Amino acid sequence: MLDVAVARIEAHGMTVSLADVGMEAVIAEAGVSRATAYRRWSSREAFLADVLVETVRRTSLIPETERDLARLLEVVRGHRPRLGSAQGRRDLVVEALRVAVDLDVRRIVASPRWRTFVSLAATYQGLPEGGVRDAVGEALAEAEDAFTTRRTAIYAHLVGLIGYRLAPPLEGDAGFRALAGATGAMMTGVVLRALPRPGWLDERHTARLLGSSQEADWSDPERLLVGLLLSHLEPDPDLAWDDATIEGLLARLEGEVAELLSGPSRPVAPASGPLADRPKTRRG
């Protein structure tokens, strides 16, 4: 019954009234007896609480698709000839983060489960007071903590991979967690803005930003999220950028991408996205 109810929410969307999660309709679709269902849940409120909590718990950060990984590797290889200079390395970091942010936002916006999660996060206080709202609020807080923990590990790993470090006053695990929490909050805001206006992700201005010497077509989400990340990161002054260092980092990156590609099946990329045709950009 939980599987059926969560699938109905993902297929039809969710309103605060939760009219599409009627218990009797779910019982019929799930093929269970009414007696069994009501032994498990004595009331519709108890059932809805479990449905919404299960919906939240099934939401997780979405890994890159094979196409996403290939796109990021293409960016890195395209900048290889210029990595011997500080400016060349900055150009790579800015462009790689710009592309990664765009891919990440699009994966979330295209995910029915994430759309439901964001809707719940924004509107759960509109639920009637009582057990359902309390249970959903607790599940949302636990999920946000799990997302922050996961992003913390990703950022700590990524920073070393690109030869950067946290900029003061941030430092250590607490610093990475603070950065992860801030980017998560901004990502939620970006997704909420993009859901009713998906074309917003394709509204772009050509500019040189954030210390890059190269022009790129920037969307607002890219500018906001990459700007937030780079405002708290700086090149590691203790890292000597010789040919051995550069080749070592590239080999490590390509090895990790190859490992990811050889692992469990990646998510399918949306039919439309950053590799699809885009509207003409506006110079700015």
N, C-alpha and C positions, 0 to 999 in steps of 0.2 A: 504493500500500500504506500509506503514512503517512496519507493521507486516511481510508482505511477504518479503520485502527487507532485514530486519534484519535476518529473518530465512534463506534466501539465503546465506548471509554472514556467518552465523554460520554453515550452512551445507557444504559449499564449500570453506570456507576460504576467505581471502581477499588479493588482491594485490593492489599496489599503483595505478595501472591503473583502478581498480574497474570495470573491464570488466563484472563481474558477476552481476552487479547491473544496467543493462541497463533499462532505464525507460520504454521502450515499452514492454519488457518482463515482468516487474513487473506489469504493467497495465493489461496485459492479464491474468497473474496468479491471480491477486487480483480480477478480475471480475468487474472492474469499467470502466466507459466510458472514452475515451481519452479527451473529452471535460471537464469532471469533473476534471480529473487529472491535465490538463493544466490550469484550473481556479485556482486550489490550488497551483501549482508550475509552474511558467511561463517559467522555463528553467530547463534543466537537472542538472545544477550546484546547483540551489536552492534545488532541490529534493535530490541530494547527500548530501548536507550539512545537511538537516534534517535527512536523513537516518543515517549518521555517528554520529551525535549528539545523536540521539535516541539510537543507539547501545551503546554508552558510558554511557548514563543515565540509561540504563537497567542493567548495571553491578553493582553488590553489593558484599560485603563480604559474603562468603558462610558459613552458619552455619554448625555445626558438624552433621554428620549423627548419627543415633541411634547406629550404630556399633562403631563409633568414641567415643561417650560418654561412651559406655560400656567398651571400651578399656582403657580409662582414669580412669574410676572408678576402674577397675581391678588393675591398677598400684597403685592407692592410697591404696586400701585395702591390696595389697601385701606388702606394706611398713609399715602398721599399727604397727606391733610389735616393730619397731625400732624408732618410733617417739619420744620417751622419751629422746633421745640423740640428740645433735646438729648435729652430723655426720649423724645420721639416717634421720633427717629432710632435710639435704642438699642432701642426696642421693635421696630422694623423689622428691625434687624440680627439680633437674637436670634431672632425668628420666622422670618426667611428662612433663617438657618443651620439652625434646627431642622427645617424642612420639607425643605431640601436634603439634610441628613444622612439623614433617613428615606428619601427617595427613592433616595439613593445606596446605602444598605445593602440595600434591597429589590431593586434591580437586580442587585447582586452575588449575593445569596442565590438569586435566581431563575435565574441563569445556570449551565447545566451546565458550561461551560468554566471558570468561576470556582470552582465547587465542586470540580472536579478539581484546579485549581491550589492551592487552599487545602489540600486533602487531601494533595497531594504535599509542600507546604511543611511540613506537620505530621508527615508520616510517612516522608519519603524516607530518613531514616537507618535505617529498618527494612529497607530494601533490602539485599541481600547486598553485602558489601564488594567493591569492584572498579570496573570501568569504568562500569557503569550508574549506580551511586550517585554517583560522581565527576562524571559528565556532567550528571546531573540537578541536583546541588548547584551546579555552575557556572552552569547555565541559570537556576536560581532566583535566584541572586545577581544575575545580569545583569538579569533581569526586575524585581526589586525596585528596582534602581538606575534602570531606565527609568521605573517607576511614580513614584518619588520625584522624578525630573527633571520629569515631566509635572505632578505635583501642585505642585511649586515654581513653575512658570510660572502655573498656575491661581491659586494663592494670591497671588502678586505682582500679578496683574491684578485679582483680586477686591478686594483690600484698598484699592486706589486707587479702585475703582468705588463702594465704600460709604463712602468718606471716613475710612478708618482707616489705621493704620500699625503696624509692628512695635513691641512694647513692649520696652524695654531688659531684659536685655542683648542680645537678638536684634537684628540689623541686617543690611541688605543681602541679597545673594543667599545668603550662608551662613546667615543667620537664617531665610530662607524655606525653605531646604533642611532645616534642622534641624526646623522645624515640620512640613514635609511628611513627613519620616521618622517623626516621632513619631505623627502621625495615621495614617500607613499601618500602623504596627505595631499601634496600637489598633484600626484597622479590621479587621485580620486576626483579632485576638482576638474582636472582636464577631461576625464572620462564623462563626468556629469555634463560638462559643456558640449562634448562631442556627440553624445547620444541623440539629442534632438537636432543636431546640426552636423551630420557626418561630413558634409562638404567642407567644414572648417579645417579639417586636417589637410586639405589640398589648397588652402589659401596660403600663398607663399610670397615672400619678399627676397629678392636676391641681394645678398650683403656679405661683407666680411665681418665676422663676429668673434668675440671671445679669444682674441689673440691670434686667430688664423690669418694667414696671408692669402688664402684662397676664397673666392666667392662661392657661395652655395645658396641653394633655394631653401630658406628657412620658414618653417611653420611656427605659429605661436607656441604650440606645445613643445617643440624642439628647443626653441629659444628659452622658454621658461625652465624646463627640466635640465637641459645641459648647462644653462647658466647657474642654476642652483648647485649642481654637482661641482662645476669647476670653480665656483666661489669658495669651496671648502677643500680643494685639492691643489697641490703644487708639485712641480718636478722634484724628484728626490736628488738633492745636491751631492749625495754621497755615491751616486751611481756613475761610474765611468763609462761613457758611451763610445766604446771602440767597436771594431768590426765583430769581435767575438761576442760582446754583449748583445749587439743587434741581432746577429745570427742565432744566438741562444734564445732570445725572447721570441723571435719569429718561429723557430723550430718548436718551442714550447706551445705557442699559440696554435700552430697548425696541428700539432699532436693532439691538443685538447679538442679541437674541432673534429678531427678524424675520429676520436674516441666517442664524442657525442653522436656523430653520424652513424657509428657502428653499433650504438646501443639500442634500447627499445624504440619502437616506432615513434617518430616525431609527429606532432600535430599537423594536420593538413592546413596549408596556407589559405587564407581567404581568396576568393576569386578576384576581388579587387584589392589593391593595396599599393605599396610604394613602388612596385615594379610595373604596375599598370600605367596606362596613359594618364597624364595629369593635365589639368587646365593650364593655359599659358601663365607664366609667372609674371608678377608685377615687380618692376624695378623699384628698389627702396633702399 
